[in-house]
Amino acid sequence: MAAFYSLLAVLALIVIPWLGAGMGMGALFGIVLPYIAIIVFMVGFTLRIVNWAKIPVPFCIPTTGGQQKSLPWIKNNPWDNPYDKRGVVMRMLFEVLTFRSLFRNTSVKLQQDGPKVAYSSEKWLWGFALIFHYCFLVILIRHLRFFMAPVPWAVHVTEFFDTIMQIGLPILYQTDALIVIGLLFLLARRVFDGKVRYISLMQDYFPLLLILGIALTGIWMRYAVKVDVIAVKELAMGLVTLHPHLPKEQLDPSVYAHLTLVCALFIYFPFSKLMHMGGVFLSPTRVVPNMSRRAMWVNPWNDPSVKPHSYEAYENDFREKMIEAGLPVEKQA
Amino acid sequence: MAKYPPPEELIKINYTTPVKSWMDTKTAFRPGNFSYPAKPDILKYLGMPNPRVWSPMDEDWKLPPDWKRIVMEKFREKLKKYRSFKIFMDVCVRCGACADKCHFFIGGGDPKNMPVLRAELLRSIYRGEFSAAAKVLGKLAGARKLEEDVIKEWFLYFYQCTECRRCSLFCPYGIDTAEITMMARELLHELGCNINWILEPAANCNRTGNHLGIQPHAYKDMMDFLCDDIEEVTGKRIRPNVNKKGCEILFITPSGDIFADPGIYTFMGYIILFDYLGLDYTWSTYASEGGNFGLFTSDKMMKKLNAKMYAEAKRLGVKWILGGECGHMWRVINQYMLTMNGPADFMETPVSPITGTKFDAAAGTKMLHICEFTADLIKNGKLKLDPSRNDNFVTTFHDSCNTARGMGLLEEPRYILKNVCRQFYEMPENTTREQTFCCGGGAGLNNEEFTETRLRGGLPRGNAVKYVRDRHGVNNLACICAIDRATLPPLCDYWAPGVGVSGVHELVGNALVLDGEKKRTTDLRQNPLPGMEDEEE
């Protein structure tokens, strides 16, 4: 049901601008909406991060994934059990760039004979999640050519490598194909894996379908209707230079559909789980070093009025018995 | 003890998830899947809300009249106090990587024991009560209203989590269910919904210094009694200091090591080692509990109980503290102690009086783990060891969750074991070190009435033990946690019969060759040593 409603929502986000642009509402979908989206995204994203960052981390609670730093002759694991800031930076780099925690993923199989529980490495989620995220990044970088004049060297390089296989005409961007594959895998996993389906909500299906919609409309524009790229760039440059105008040539309605989906993503982003992008950098179990036995970690709301049951009260309670047992006491009975 | 089914029956686990949404699945309490509530007088003693007689099986839980307001207020407060809580409520993408990492899910198949769903039990309320958009979309967006059934569900599942953090290791964002469970339990405490096996020990720790409620004279008696046993085995009389001022070191270990089999043999190992070294140290009856039952209760209780360690160190005037083999105790010491009760500037950074090694790892807390201490002794050749005395044991090592994933103490105990016994085999790699499995009784769930669920949760650990038992003839599971020493024996009897449980320092005590000792014919358990079977009187 959640998946179905998500699909409906995404379809609506395609159909409405498609028809709307034809009815002369190009300026709404091509100019007004993008500005709203970018403002909501920037303000929303910043506020979320600031709100999180303002909440204290009262305790130093890293999940340690390897040997601590203790005796000099024992090899410690500074990336999974960092003891200083440098270690944390390494841990986070591996986490963000290679999805290291997900790489560890195992699956469990229970055999009734014995019984036996077997664990096997399960890298599918890691692999496809990595494909999806990196393709998304490359596509994002490639799109900078619409927003920049002259087009930066780095964007050309990215495009060069993305088209290195020289398939078809216009030449196929490998990431266009790969991101769809990645998204389809993640979606299929949600739909067909019982455990994952059981935990999936509308807010899990919706962004997947939304991004799939973006990819597919993009592919449609580039390979099927071959939209006028110069006109698209004119629109984009107008937006970034704050001189927004619709290009003289009529744009294919798919451009508006694509753009609207992207705007929806930007608007949706700060209010959703997609904020994991920023949140991962603030997760206390990952971004604090395992150092609180070495040095003091301060809790801003530590309550000094919490005191132990005092030794005095303890001795008062048991003094005679202690004396009888020959235990030293502070005060004789 | 509650009746529980034999392994063949328990293993019939259904992992397929129901068609019906989890929100429409009613919580079902039955004997064996929950722990008994705290007794009213315990709550009164601890000054905690809503003391009353009740049972989770009752329809009416006798919640306070304004319970909804209480929960929401505290919920909001926790979101403001803990970034972990807020982030963990917000960033989960429900990728499911954690789903099959929880021992209770693996051994029971209840989907609400998937860590992601356990957290959703709170998240759904978070959305339903705090987020406008989710309120509108309701169930579709995973939001729901706070009802009495939600409280019941929280009670069942957050007292079916041992805070072992295995899920956190696999989560791409490090979402730590232990943290979420701690918050949920604190919310439940506000309504007086808690379990006796946590709060009675907490109350005991407060009054008598240890969770078993052992009074000082009885504590001393028990030590004397165990020293008699040591004398019988080694021919040497050991007279450990108790509550003595002016010693260099204060030694604190979980009280299970004094009172419960097989922890008592670990106790013997400790004091044989200390006597061998001529260590200037003392025990304390006031701070006679390492394991902190406050960790399972609330941050305040944890702080209150932990504060005794520093208070006693100060009173006795020691230079530093040595800590015994314990899981939760070390989680608290490593992650919380200095923050809550520091700075510990009245002490010095621990230095081994035998080897001169300065332990910078403990420069802040001034508290050293005995495995770090002993590993250093062995490395420096300060111990005369005869590992053949442990030849009756074929040993494997169980990392306790807290020292593994809350500290990273992995190599030290292994180094010791490899030096004190000659037959050591590791369990499969997905079940040890940071990926270690819980004993099923952590976080205060080590009680009788919960045995069936504990055995289910113990399946992954038990199965790994069985694997090395069948393959290498392992008959001894060494560990460095008092809760493990209490929960693993019945677990092994159930899933891997024939495997016993020991502390690491029990094996040290066996192997240590003392000056002037009599010819040893038995180990510390008074079982004949290899080749000595005939010399038994």
Interface residues (C-beta under 8 A of the other chain):
Chain A: M1 A2 Y5 R48 W52 A53 I55 P56 V57 P58 F59 C60 I61 T63 T64 G65 G66 Q67 Q68 K69 S70 L71 W73 I74 K75 N76 N77 D80 N81 E95 F99 S101 L102 R104 N105 T106 S107 V108 L110 Q112 G114 P115 K116 V117 Y119 L125 A129 R189 D193 G194 K195 V196 R197 Y198 I199 S200 L201 M202 Q203 D204 F271 K273 M275 H276 G279 V280 L282 S283 P284 T285 R286 N290 M291 S292 R293 R294 A295 M296 W297 V298 N299 W301 N302 D303 V306 K307 P308 H309 S310 Y311 Y314 E315 D317 F318 K321 M322 E324 A325 G326 L327 P328
Chain B: P7 E8 I11 K12 I13 Y15 T16 T17 P18 W22 L79 K80 K81 Y82 R83 S84 K86 I87 F88 D90 V91 C92 V93 R94 C95 G96 A97 A99 D100 K101 I106 P111 M114 V116 L117 E120 A133 L137 L140 A141 G142 R165 S168 L169 F170 C171 P172 Y173 G174 I175 D176 E179 N206 R207 T208 G209 Q215 P216 H217 K220 D221 V242 N243 K244 K245 T285 Y286 D299 K300 K303 K304 L305 A307 K308 A311 E312 R315 I333 N334 Q335 Y336 L338 T339 M340 G342 P343 T357 F359 D360 A361 A362 A363 G364 T365 M367 E372 A375 D376 K379 A404 R405 G406 M407 G408 L409 L410 E411 E412 Y415 P428 N430 T431 R433 E434 Q435 L459 P460 N463 A464 K466 Y467
